[in-house]
């Protein structure tokens, strides 16, 4: 039973880490898009 619980915790941790990585890459994409918009607004 304890072995199964460890596997479940490991899977949840992996999902959380993947979610954090996706959020950070998405935020980077949004900030890059904002930089492009700001550059166009100065033209």
DRENKEZA-783931 format. One record per atom (N, C-alpha, C, O): residue in three letters; residue number from 1; x, y, z. Coordinates in Angstrom, 2 decimals, always signed. Example, Ala and Ser with C-alpha at 12.3 -4.5 7.8 and 13.67 -1.06 7.14 Angstrom:
# residues 2
<res->ala | n->1 | c1->+13.19 | c2->-5.69 | c3->+7.80>
<res->ala | n->1 | c1->+12.30 | c2->-4.50 | c3->+7.80>
<res->ala | n->1 | c1->+13.20 | c2->-3.30 | c3->+7.80>
<res->ala | n->1 | c1->+14.24 | c2->-3.32 | c3->+8.46>
<res->ser | n->2 | c1->+12.85 | c2->-2.25 | c3->+7.08>
<res->ser | n->2 | c1->+13.67 | c2->-1.06 | c3->+7.14>
<res->ser | n->2 | c1->+12.90 | c2->+0.03 | c3->+7.87>
<res->ser | n->2 | c1->+13.41 | c2->+1.14 | c3->+8.04>
END
This chain:
# residues 43
<res->unk | n->1 | c1->+0.82 | c2->-1.20 | c3->+0.00>
<res->unk | n->1 | c1->+0.00 | c2->+0.00 | c3->+0.00>
<res->unk | n->1 | c1->+0.86 | c2->+1.26 | c3->+0.00>
<res->unk | n->1 | c1->+0.56 | c2->+2.23 | c3->-0.71>
<res->unk | n->2 | c1->+1.94 | c2->+1.26 | c3->+0.80>
<res->unk | n->2 | c1->+2.80 | c2->+2.43 | c3->+0.85>
<res->unk | n->2 | c1->+3.51 | c2->+2.67 | c3->-0.48>
<res->unk | n->2 | c1->+3.76 | c2->+3.81 | c3->-0.85>
<res->unk | n->3 | c1->+3.85 | c2->+1.59 | c3->-1.18>
<res->unk | n->3 | c1->+4.52 | c2->+1.74 | c3->-2.47>
<res->unk | n->3 | c1->+3.60 | c2->+2.43 | c3->-3.47>
<res->unk | n->3 | c1->+4.04 | c2->+3.29 | c3->-4.23>
<res->unk | n->4 | c1->+2.34 | c2->+2.05 | c3->-3.48>
<res->unk | n->4 | c1->+1.38 | c2->+2.69 | c3->-4.38>
<res->unk | n->4 | c1->+1.19 | c2->+4.17 | c3->-4.04>
<res->unk | n->4 | c1->+1.04 | c2->+5.00 | c3->-4.94>
<res->unk | n->5 | c1->+1.19 | c2->+4.48 | c3->-2.76>
<res->unk | n->5 | c1->+1.04 | c2->+5.88 | c3->-2.34>
<res->unk | n->5 | c1->+2.23 | c2->+6.70 | c3->-2.81>
<res->unk | n->5 | c1->+2.07 | c2->+7.84 | c3->-3.23>
<res->unk | n->6 | c1->+3.42 | c2->+6.14 | c3->-2.74>
<res->unk | n->6 | c1->+4.62 | c2->+6.83 | c3->-3.21>
<res->unk | n->6 | c1->+4.56 | c2->+7.11 | c3->-4.70>
<res->unk | n->6 | c1->+4.97 | c2->+8.17 | c3->-5.16>
<res->unk | n->7 | c1->+4.04 | c2->+6.14 | c3->-5.46>
<res->unk | n->7 | c1->+3.91 | c2->+6.32 | c3->-6.90>
<res->unk | n->7 | c1->+2.91 | c2->+7.44 | c3->-7.20>
<res->unk | n->7 | c1->+3.15 | c2->+8.27 | c3->-8.07>
<res->unk | n->8 | c1->+1.80 | c2->+7.46 | c3->-6.47>
<res->unk | n->8 | c1->+0.79 | c2->+8.50 | c3->-6.68>
<res->unk | n->8 | c1->+1.39 | c2->+9.88 | c3->-6.37>
<res->unk | n->8 | c1->+1.17 | c2->+10.83 | c3->-7.12>
<res->unk | n->9 | c1->+2.13 | c2->+9.99 | c3->-5.29>
<res->unk | n->9 | c1->+2.76 | c2->+11.27 | c3->-4.93>
<res->unk | n->9 | c1->+3.77 | c2->+11.68 | c3->-6.00>
<res->unk | n->9 | c1->+3.84 | c2->+12.86 | c3->-6.35>
<res->unk | n->10 | c1->+4.53 | c2->+10.74 | c3->-6.53>
<res->unk | n->10 | c1->+5.51 | c2->+11.05 | c3->-7.57>
<res->unk | n->10 | c1->+4.82 | c2->+11.54 | c3->-8.83>
<res->unk | n->10 | c1->+5.29 | c2->+12.48 | c3->-9.47>
<res->unk | n->11 | c1->+3.71 | c2->+10.92 | c3->-9.19>
<res->unk | n->11 | c1->+2.97 | c2->+11.35 | c3->-10.38>
<res->unk | n->11 | c1->+2.41 | c2->+12.76 | c3->-10.18>
<res->unk | n->11 | c1->+2.50 | c2->+13.60 | c3->-11.08>
<res->unk | n->12 | c1->+1.85 | c2->+13.02 | c3->-9.02>
<res->unk | n->12 | c1->+1.31 | c2->+14.35 | c3->-8.74>
<res->unk | n->12 | c1->+2.43 | c2->+15.39 | c3->-8.79>
<res->unk | n->12 | c1->+2.24 | c2->+16.47 | c3->-9.34>
<res->unk | n->13 | c1->+3.58 | c2->+15.07 | c3->-8.22>
<res->unk | n->13 | c1->+4.72 | c2->+16.00 | c3->-8.24>
<res->unk | n->13 | c1->+5.17 | c2->+16.27 | c3->-9.68>
<res->unk | n->13 | c1->+5.48 | c2->+17.41 | c3->-10.03>
<res->unk | n->14 | c1->+5.21 | c2->+15.23 | c3->-10.51>
<res->unk | n->14 | c1->+5.61 | c2->+15.41 | c3->-11.91>
<res->unk | n->14 | c1->+4.62 | c2->+16.30 | c3->-12.65>
<res->unk | n->14 | c1->+5.02 | c2->+17.14 | c3->-13.45>
<res->unk | n->15 | c1->+3.33 | c2->+16.13 | c3->-12.39>
<res->unk | n->15 | c1->+2.31 | c2->+16.96 | c3->-13.04>
<res->unk | n->15 | c1->+2.45 | c2->+18.41 | c3->-12.60>
<res->unk | n->15 | c1->+2.34 | c2->+19.33 | c3->-13.42>
<res->unk | n->16 | c1->+2.69 | c2->+18.63 | c3->-11.32>
<res->unk | n->16 | c1->+2.86 | c2->+20.00 | c3->-10.81>
<res->unk | n->16 | c1->+4.09 | c2->+20.64 | c3->-11.44>
<res->unk | n->16 | c1->+4.03 | c2->+21.80 | c3->-11.86>
<res->unk | n->17 | c1->+5.19 | c2->+19.92 | c3->-11.52>
<res->unk | n->17 | c1->+6.41 | c2->+20.47 | c3->-12.12>
<res->unk | n->17 | c1->+6.18 | c2->+20.79 | c3->-13.59>
<res->unk | n->17 | c1->+6.61 | c2->+21.84 | c3->-14.07>
<res->unk | n->18 | c1->+5.51 | c2->+19.89 | c3->-14.32>
<res->unk | n->18 | c1->+5.23 | c2->+20.15 | c3->-15.72>
<res->unk | n->18 | c1->+4.33 | c2->+21.38 | c3->-15.87>
<res->unk | n->18 | c1->+4.53 | c2->+22.19 | c3->-16.78>
<res->unk | n->19 | c1->+3.35 | c2->+21.52 | c3->-15.00>
<res->unk | n->19 | c1->+2.47 | c2->+22.69 | c3->-15.05>
<res->unk | n->19 | c1->+3.23 | c2->+23.97 | c3->-14.81>
<res->unk | n->19 | c1->+2.98 | c2->+24.98 | c3->-15.48>
<res->unk | n->20 | c1->+4.16 | c2->+23.96 | c3->-13.87>
<res->unk | n->20 | c1->+4.96 | c2->+25.16 | c3->-13.59>
<res->unk | n->20 | c1->+5.82 | c2->+25.51 | c3->-14.81>
<res->unk | n->20 | c1->+5.96 | c2->+26.68 | c3->-15.16>
<res->unk | n->21 | c1->+6.39 | c2->+24.50 | c3->-15.43>
<res->unk | n->21 | c1->+7.22 | c2->+24.75 | c3->-16.61>
<res->unk | n->21 | c1->+6.37 | c2->+25.33 | c3->-17.75>
<res->unk | n->21 | c1->+6.81 | c2->+26.25 | c3->-18.43>
<res->unk | n->22 | c1->+5.17 | c2->+24.79 | c3->-17.95>
<res->unk | n->22 | c1->+4.31 | c2->+25.31 | c3->-19.01>
<res->unk | n->22 | c1->+3.89 | c2->+26.74 | c3->-18.72>
<res->unk | n->22 | c1->+3.87 | c2->+27.57 | c3->-19.63>
<res->unk | n->23 | c1->+3.55 | c2->+27.03 | c3->-17.46>
<res->unk | n->23 | c1->+3.14 | c2->+28.39 | c3->-17.10>
<res->unk | n->23 | c1->+4.28 | c2->+29.38 | c3->-17.33>
<res->unk | n->23 | c1->+4.05 | c2->+30.47 | c3->-17.84>
<res->unk | n->24 | c1->+5.50 | c2->+29.01 | c3->-16.96>
<res->unk | n->24 | c1->+6.63 | c2->+29.93 | c3->-17.12>
<res->unk | n->24 | c1->+6.92 | c2->+30.16 | c3->-18.60>
<res->unk | n->24 | c1->+7.23 | c2->+31.28 | c3->-19.00>
<res->unk | n->25 | c1->+6.84 | c2->+29.12 | c3->-19.42>
<res->unk | n->25 | c1->+7.09 | c2->+29.31 | c3->-20.85>
<res->unk | n->25 | c1->+5.97 | c2->+30.12 | c3->-21.48>
<res->unk | n->25 | c1->+6.22 | c2->+30.93 | c3->-22.38>
<res->unk | n->26 | c1->+4.71 | c2->+29.93 | c3->-21.02>
<res->unk | n->26 | c1->+3.60 | c2->+30.72 | c3->-21.54>
<res->unk | n->26 | c1->+3.77 | c2->+32.18 | c3->-21.15>
<res->unk | n->26 | c1->+3.54 | c2->+33.07 | c3->-21.97>
<res->unk | n->27 | c1->+4.18 | c2->+32.44 | c3->-19.91>
<res->unk | n->27 | c1->+4.40 | c2->+33.82 | c3->-19.47>
<res->unk | n->27 | c1->+5.52 | c2->+34.47 | c3->-20.27>
<res->unk | n->27 | c1->+5.43 | c2->+35.65 | c3->-20.60>
<res->unk | n->28 | c1->+6.55 | c2->+33.73 | c3->-20.59>
<res->unk | n->28 | c1->+7.62 | c2->+34.26 | c3->-21.42>
<res->unk | n->28 | c1->+7.14 | c2->+34.61 | c3->-22.80>
<res->unk | n->28 | c1->+7.54 | c2->+35.62 | c3->-23.37>
<res->unk | n->29 | c1->+6.26 | c2->+33.77 | c3->-23.37>
<res->unk | n->29 | c1->+5.69 | c2->+34.04 | c3->-24.69>
<res->unk | n->29 | c1->+4.85 | c2->+35.30 | c3->-24.67>
<res->unk | n->29 | c1->+4.91 | c2->+36.12 | c3->-25.58>
<res->unk | n->30 | c1->+4.04 | c2->+35.45 | c3->-23.61>
<res->unk | n->30 | c1->+3.18 | c2->+36.64 | c3->-23.50>
<res->unk | n->30 | c1->+4.04 | c2->+37.89 | c3->-23.36>
<res->unk | n->30 | c1->+3.73 | c2->+38.91 | c3->-23.99>
<res->unk | n->31 | c1->+5.09 | c2->+37.84 | c3->-22.56>
<res->unk | n->31 | c1->+5.93 | c2->+39.03 | c3->-22.40>
<res->unk | n->31 | c1->+6.66 | c2->+39.35 | c3->-23.70>
<res->unk | n->31 | c1->+6.87 | c2->+40.53 | c3->-24.00>
<res->unk | n->32 | c1->+7.06 | c2->+38.35 | c3->-24.46>
<res->unk | n->32 | c1->+7.70 | c2->+38.60 | c3->-25.75>
<res->unk | n->32 | c1->+6.71 | c2->+39.27 | c3->-26.71>
<res->unk | n->32 | c1->+7.08 | c2->+40.17 | c3->-27.45>
<res->unk | n->33 | c1->+5.46 | c2->+38.81 | c3->-26.68>
<res->unk | n->33 | c1->+4.43 | c2->+39.42 | c3->-27.52>
<res->unk | n->33 | c1->+4.18 | c2->+40.87 | c3->-27.12>
<res->unk | n->33 | c1->+3.98 | c2->+41.73 | c3->-27.98>
<res->unk | n->34 | c1->+4.20 | c2->+41.15 | c3->-25.83>
<res->unk | n->34 | c1->+4.05 | c2->+42.52 | c3->-25.35>
<res->unk | n->34 | c1->+5.21 | c2->+43.39 | c3->-25.84>
<res->unk | n->34 | c1->+5.00 | c2->+44.55 | c3->-26.20>
<res->unk | n->35 | c1->+6.41 | c2->+42.85 | c3->-25.85>
<res->unk | n->35 | c1->+7.57 | c2->+43.62 | c3->-26.34>
<res->unk | n->35 | c1->+7.40 | c2->+43.95 | c3->-27.82>
<res->unk | n->35 | c1->+7.75 | c2->+45.05 | c3->-28.24>
<res->unk | n->36 | c1->+6.89 | c2->+43.02 | c3->-28.59>
<res->unk | n->36 | c1->+6.65 | c2->+43.27 | c3->-30.02>
<res->unk | n->36 | c1->+5.59 | c2->+44.36 | c3->-30.18>
<res->unk | n->36 | c1->+5.76 | c2->+45.27 | c3->-30.98>
<res->unk | n->37 | c1->+4.52 | c2->+44.27 | c3->-29.42>
<res->unk | n->37 | c1->+3.46 | c2->+45.28 | c3->-29.48>
<res->unk | n->37 | c1->+4.01 | c2->+46.66 | c3->-29.11>
<res->unk | n->37 | c1->+3.66 | c2->+47.66 | c3->-29.73>
<res->unk | n->38 | c1->+4.86 | c2->+46.70 | c3->-28.10>
<res->unk | n->38 | c1->+5.44 | c2->+47.97 | c3->-27.68>
<res->unk | n->38 | c1->+6.35 | c2->+48.53 | c3->-28.78>
<res->unk | n->38 | c1->+6.37 | c2->+49.74 | c3->-29.01>
<res->unk | n->39 | c1->+7.10 | c2->+47.68 | c3->-29.44>
<res->unk | n->39 | c1->+7.98 | c2->+48.14 | c3->-30.52>
<res->unk | n->39 | c1->+7.14 | c2->+48.70 | c3->-31.68>
<res->unk | n->39 | c1->+7.50 | c2->+49.72 | c3->-32.26>
<res->unk | n->40 | c1->+6.04 | c2->+48.04 | c3->-32.01>
<res->unk | n->40 | c1->+5.18 | c2->+48.54 | c3->-33.08>
<res->unk | n->40 | c1->+4.52 | c2->+49.85 | c3->-32.70>
<res->unk | n->40 | c1->+4.30 | c2->+50.70 | c3->-33.57>
<res->unk | n->41 | c1->+4.21 | c2->+50.04 | c3->-31.43>
<res->unk | n->41 | c1->+3.54 | c2->+51.27 | c3->-31.02>
<res->unk | n->41 | c1->+4.48 | c2->+52.47 | c3->-31.11>
<res->unk | n->41 | c1->+4.01 | c2->+53.61 | c3->-31.19>
<res->unk | n->42 | c1->+5.79 | c2->+52.23 | c3->-31.11>
<res->unk | n->42 | c1->+6.74 | c2->+53.33 | c3->-31.20>
<res->unk | n->42 | c1->+7.00 | c2->+53.73 | c3->-32.65>
<res->unk | n->42 | c1->+7.63 | c2->+54.75 | c3->-32.90>
<res->unk | n->43 | c1->+6.52 | c2->+52.95 | c3->-33.59>
<res->unk | n->43 | c1->+6.74 | c2->+53.26 | c3->-35.01>
<res->unk | n->43 | c1->+5.79 | c2->+54.37 | c3->-35.42>
<res->unk | n->43 | c1->+5.80 | c2->+54.79 | c3->-36.58>
END
